[in-house]
Amino acid sequence: MTISVGQSASRSMTVTGEIVKRYADLTGDFNPLHFDEDFTAKTRFGRLMAQGGIAVGLLHALVAMDLPGAGTVFTEQHWVFPAPVYIDDTITATGTITNWRADRSRGEMDFVIVNQDGVEVLTGSTGVYQAIPK
């Protein structure tokens, strides 16, 4: 596939309690904001929320599977989380190529993730490199 500036791709997922639990089992992130309803109810968040890494993981899948595609990795990342992802939210990530050097298989992308209500839950940018088999 030819990569060009302005190309974009999107990917969605619904964040369930099971996904949050499995992520915690993998990473050790058992923050009470993700598991303790009484604790979280007393915070500004009000209800259980997902680990930020789950949203970022959706971006990993988008880059590796959709655009630029197979063999792509991040070379740098900058994320801002303007709002939380709550359990049972459906989030949609969109990535857009903002710079691409085909001769080096490298580029830059901007990202936004929104929830089912259109609220931005992550914005950011990355450098990407696409390893192409010889």
DRENVOMAR-528999 format. One line per 8 residues: number of its first residue (from 1); their letters; for each residue x, y, z of N, C-alpha, C, CB. Coordinates in steps of 0.001 Angstrom, whole numbers. Glycine has a CB too. Example, Ala and Ser with C-alpha at 12.3 -4.5 7.8 and 13.67 -1.06 7.14 Angstrom:
2
1> AS> 13190 -5690 7800 12300 -4500 7800 13200 -3300 7800 11308 -4473 9046 | 12850 -2250 7080 13670 -1060 7140 12900 30 7870 14084 -598 5725
//
This chain:
134
1> MTISVGQS> 838 -1173 0 0 0 0 888 1243 0 -957 -6 1215 | 532 2218 -812 1247 3486 -846 720 4369 275 1093 4185 -2229 | 1640 4909 1056 1283 5782 2176 1450 7228 1721 2166 5482 3445 | 477 8091 2073 590 9500 1710 4 10390 2799 -112 9766 374 | 500 11620 2830 21 12608 3804 -1482 12795 3611 778 13975 3649 | -2192 12835 4724 -3633 13023 4711 -4423 11730 4818 -4025 13734 3473 | -3787 10594 4557 -4485 9315 4713 -4865 9135 6170 -3607 8127 4224 | -6012 8510 6399 -6419 8224 7771 -7099 6871 7837 -7352 9322 8307
9> ASRSMTVT> -7145 6347 9040 -7815 5079 9317 -8405 5162 10713 -6832 3863 9187 | -9438 4371 10943 -10102 4343 12252 -10291 2912 12708 -11460 5067 12198 | -10404 2768 14018 -10609 1459 14645 -11382 1713 15944 -9223 706 14918 | -12352 843 16251 -13194 1007 17445 -13153 -228 18325 -14640 1308 17045 | -13499 -18 19594 -13669 -1128 20527 -14552 -675 21685 -12293 -1640 21046 | -15230 -1632 22294 -15965 -1367 23526 -15121 -1879 24682 -17386 -2042 23511 | -14888 -1018 25660 -14037 -1345 26808 -14915 -1964 27891 -13286 -72 27349 | -14703 -3232 28147 -15504 -3955 29145 -14725 -4123 30443 -15931 -5333 28603
17> GEIVKRYA> -15433 -4500 31483 -14777 -4818 32743 -13773 -5949 32594 -15805 -5181 33787 | -14079 -6901 31734 -13167 -8024 31494 -11862 -7552 30854 -13838 -9074 30598 | -11954 -6623 29907 -10744 -6072 29283 -9899 -5354 30329 -11109 -5102 28128 | -10532 -4574 31189 -9814 -3857 32257 -9114 -4843 33183 -10784 -2965 33069 | -9801 -5935 33540 -9210 -6964 34405 -8034 -7644 33722 -10262 -8009 34794 | -8201 -8011 32455 -7108 -8677 31728 -5909 -7756 31574 -7585 -9145 30346 | -6149 -6477 31337 -5051 -5513 31228 -4306 -5428 32571 -5590 -4104 30804 | -5057 -5391 33658 -4426 -5346 34987 -3618 -6606 35250 -5489 -5169 36085
25> DLTGDFNP> -4147 -7754 34852 -3403 -9005 35032 -2085 -8979 34262 -4252 -10200 34578 | -2084 -8381 33080 -867 -8303 32266 146 -7290 32800 -1229 -7947 30842 | -352 -6153 33300 537 -5036 33641 743 -4825 35136 -1 -3781 33050 | -168 -5349 35936 -103 -5092 37376 -788 -3799 37798 1325 -5054 37814 | -1483 -3120 36874 -2158 -1857 37181 -3542 -2142 37772 -2279 -971 35906 | -3560 -2316 39096 -4806 -2554 39827 -5234 -1312 40608 -4644 -3746 40781 | -4975 -139 40050 -5374 1131 40655 -6845 1054 41068 -5138 2318 39668 | -7194 1526 42277 -8588 1452 42705 -9548 2215 41793 -8709 1978 44104
33> LHFDEDFT> -9046 3153 40991 -9920 3853 40048 -10537 2899 39025 -9143 4949 39327 | -9917 1735 38861 -10392 767 37880 -11237 -351 38493 -9221 170 37157 | -11154 -516 39825 -11770 -1693 40450 -12617 -1420 41686 -10716 -2645 40814 | -12423 -322 42360 -13101 -46 43633 -14163 1032 43430 -12079 395 44720 | -15409 603 43283 -16499 1542 43009 -16680 2577 44121 -17794 781 42811 | -16532 2168 45386 -16681 3108 46499 -15597 4181 46449 -16626 2362 47846 | -14356 3762 46202 -13241 4709 46097 -13488 5693 44944 -11900 3950 45884 | -13800 5147 43775 -13945 5977 42587 -15136 6923 42696 -14093 5102 41357
41> AKTRFGRL> -16198 6501 43370 -17377 7350 43536 -17051 8633 44295 -18475 6587 44264 | -16017 8611 45106 -15624 9776 45901 -14630 10676 45180 -15032 9325 47212 | -14286 10335 43942 -13348 11141 43156 -14115 11931 42100 -12267 10242 42489 | -13410 12807 41416 -14057 13589 40346 -14505 12715 39188 -13110 14664 39829 | -13983 11483 39098 -14353 10591 38000 -15722 9956 38223 -13300 9503 37832 | -16088 9695 39474 -17428 9240 39815 -17750 7783 39580 -18366 10017 39083 | -17072 7162 38643 -17336 5742 38357 -16086 5088 37793 -18518 5583 37364 | -16124 3757 37723 -14947 3004 37293 -14514 3397 35885 -15228 1506 37350
49> MAQGGIAV> -13212 3519 35728 -12646 3906 34445 -11565 2920 34021 -12075 5328 34513 | -11235 2931 32747 -10219 2037 32191 -8827 2639 32357 -10503 1753 30704 | -7828 1781 32359 -6442 2220 32337 -6176 2923 31004 -5466 1016 32546 | -5353 3972 31050 -5024 4708 29833 -4360 3846 28781 -4133 5861 30160 | -3652 2820 29218 -2970 1941 28283 -3903 1192 27351 -2147 969 29032 | -5151 1041 27740 -6102 365 26863 -6389 1233 25638 -7414 44 27622 | -6589 2523 25853 -6789 3437 24720 -5546 3482 23839 -7134 4855 25220 | -4382 3563 24464 -3134 3580 23704 -2976 2273 22927 -1925 3802 24645
57> GLLHALVA> -3384 1158 23528 -3310 -121 22845 -4138 -147 21565 -3762 -1218 23767 | -5266 552 21559 -6070 640 20353 -5278 1335 19245 -7385 1391 20632 | -4464 2318 19619 -3607 2995 18639 -2529 2058 18112 -2959 4239 19260 | -1975 1231 18995 -986 246 18550 -1598 -655 17476 -476 -605 19750 | -2822 -1114 17712 -3493 -1983 16738 -3755 -1238 15434 -4814 -2517 17312 | -4199 4 15518 -4480 789 14323 -3223 938 13463 -5030 2171 14707 | -2113 1290 14092 -853 1500 13362 -320 190 12786 203 2132 14288 | -374 -883 13550 199 -2157 13110 -681 -2901 12116 453 -3035 14299
65> MDLPGAGT> -1981 -2671 12163 -2887 -3465 11338 -3567 -2664 10228 -3932 -4090 12207 | -3719 -1356 10391 -4508 -567 9439 -3676 454 8659 -5614 149 10172 | -3007 1366 9356 -2263 2434 8706 -1124 2897 9599 -3188 3611 8362 | 100 2836 9154 609 2376 7874 430 882 7615 2040 2713 7779 | 349 50 8663 66 -1362 8460 1149 -2276 8987 -138 -1630 7018 | 1124 -3516 8531 1999 -4584 9032 3455 -4126 9116 1894 -5821 8132 | 4079 -4436 10240 5479 -4108 10458 5720 -2726 11031 6210 -4232 9192 | 4662 -1962 11309 4835 -591 11802 4935 -560 13319 3675 295 11339
73> VFTEQHWV> 5861 254 13805 6059 485 15236 6137 1983 15492 7345 -230 15748 | 5873 2364 16745 6050 3750 17160 7526 4019 17416 5212 4061 18422 | 8005 5181 17016 9372 5600 17348 9368 6655 18444 10086 6142 16103 | 8245 7292 18647 8052 8230 19751 6555 8426 19927 8782 9601 19485 | 6154 8895 21105 4734 9073 21390 4544 10302 22276 4143 7807 22069 | 3451 11010 22030 3037 12098 22913 1516 12037 23017 3526 13508 22379 | 1013 11749 24226 -427 11602 24446 -921 12598 25482 -762 10174 24888 | -2153 13026 25310 -2875 13820 26301 -4224 13117 26497 -3052 15347 25836
81> FPAPVYID> -4632 12980 27743 -5903 12334 28077 -6857 13393 28631 -5694 11171 29110 | -7622 14078 27768 -8502 15145 28244 -9725 14656 29023 -8961 15955 27084 | -10088 13392 28871 -11236 12829 29592 -10997 11328 29766 -12591 13104 28826 | -11606 10739 30800 -11404 9305 31029 -12222 8436 30077 -11759 8957 32459 | -11756 7210 29933 -12530 6163 29269 -13167 5350 30390 -11626 5255 28307 | -14480 5311 30403 -15192 4552 31419 -15479 3140 30909 -16504 5266 31812 | -15635 2237 31857 -16010 873 31503 -17353 919 30777 -16084 -44 32773 | -17436 174 29711 -18566 82 28791 -18631 1206 27766 -19832 62 29567
89> DTITATGT> -17658 2113 27754 -17557 3093 26666 -17135 2391 25386 -16551 4221 27022 | -17621 2866 24269 -17114 2463 22964 -16244 3610 22471 -18284 2131 21946 | -14991 3297 22202 -14047 4328 21776 -13633 4070 20329 -12803 4359 22707 | -13435 5171 19612 -13006 5098 18214 -11753 5943 18051 -14136 5579 17243 | -10704 5286 17579 -9424 5942 17330 -9309 6252 15842 -8234 5054 17805 | -8837 7455 15542 -8548 7836 14162 -7122 8349 14100 -9554 8910 13642 | -6361 7796 13180 -4989 8232 12958 -4846 8802 11559 -4005 7073 13170 | -4092 9903 11445 -3892 10571 10168 -2404 10764 9919 -4630 11925 10133
97> ITNWRADR> -1956 10406 8733 -562 10619 8344 -355 12124 8131 -197 9800 7040 | 608 12707 8852 900 14138 8709 2235 14394 8013 904 14804 10073 | 3080 13367 7962 4371 13467 7289 4776 12042 6919 5466 14174 8202 | 5286 11848 5696 5718 10503 5310 6900 10591 4369 4566 9720 4649 | 7945 9821 4704 9131 9697 3858 9209 8261 3378 10436 10110 4623 | 8751 8026 2164 8716 6668 1618 10117 6084 1523 8049 6661 238 | 11123 6925 1244 12490 6426 1103 13053 5893 2413 13386 7521 577 | 12455 6283 3542 12915 5816 4854 11855 4999 5585 13324 7000 5712
105> SRGEMDFV> 10690 4854 4986 9552 4150 5608 9251 4728 6994 9846 2627 5719 | 9351 6039 7102 9124 6745 8360 8137 7886 8169 10443 7278 8922 | 7458 8200 9233 6547 9327 9155 6065 9762 10518 5374 8987 8288 | 5086 10626 10474 4448 11135 11686 2946 11026 11514 4872 12607 11982 | 2268 10820 12632 815 10698 12627 216 11489 13773 392 9230 12717 | -963 12030 13547 -1776 12616 14609 -2905 11649 14912 -2330 14028 14205 | -3332 11637 16172 -4385 10733 16610 -5410 11463 17454 -3799 9568 17389 | -6627 10967 17392 -7669 11368 18319 -8501 10120 18612 -8553 12541 17736
113> IVNQDGVE> -8868 9966 19873 -9817 8916 20256 -11006 9608 20897 -9167 7855 21237 | -12197 9244 20446 -13431 9779 21009 -14275 8639 21547 -14218 10588 19954 | -15122 8971 22531 -16057 7961 23027 -17353 8020 22211 -16350 8175 24544 | -18311 7215 22597 -19574 7111 21876 -20356 8414 21843 -20419 6041 22490 | -20030 9358 22719 -20698 10660 22746 -19902 11726 21995 -20923 11104 24186 | -18798 11332 21378 -17966 12285 20647 -16982 13046 21508 -18828 13251 19943 | -16871 12673 22790 -15943 13339 23706 -14533 12824 23449 -16353 13103 25190 | -13584 13737 23272 -12198 13330 23083 -11638 12781 24383 -11346 14507 22583
121> VLTGSTGV> -11092 11560 24318 -10506 10929 25496 -8988 10790 25364 -11138 9560 25725 | -8469 10971 24150 -7020 10954 23925 -6749 11747 22655 -6459 9477 23812 | -5704 12576 22712 -5190 13232 21511 -3681 13086 21552 -5627 14753 21428 | -3062 13125 20398 -1615 13033 20415 -1013 12860 19046 -1193 11914 21278 | 291 12647 19080 1044 12461 17849 2160 11459 18096 1615 13806 17336 | 2624 10855 17008 3689 9863 17106 4588 9936 15885 3106 8452 17257 | 5759 9378 16071 6590 9012 14940 6374 7543 14710 8098 9345 15179 | 6401 7119 13438 6201 5719 13105 7266 5278 12108 4784 5484 12536
129> YQAIPK> 7572 4005 12177 8509 3368 11242 7878 2069 10775 9917 3109 11906 | 7882 1854 9473 7329 620 8924 8469 -256 8412 6311 924 7787 | 8687 -1368 9119 9698 -2329 8702 9148 -3115 7511 10093 -3285 9880 | 9859 -3042 6415 9441 -3739 5203 10422 -4877 4950 9375 -2765 3975 | 9910 -6120 4857 10814 -7255 4611 11600 -7072 3301 10009 -8577 4561 | 12851 -7517 3337 13702 -7419 2138 13391 -8518 1169 15177 -7467 2507
//
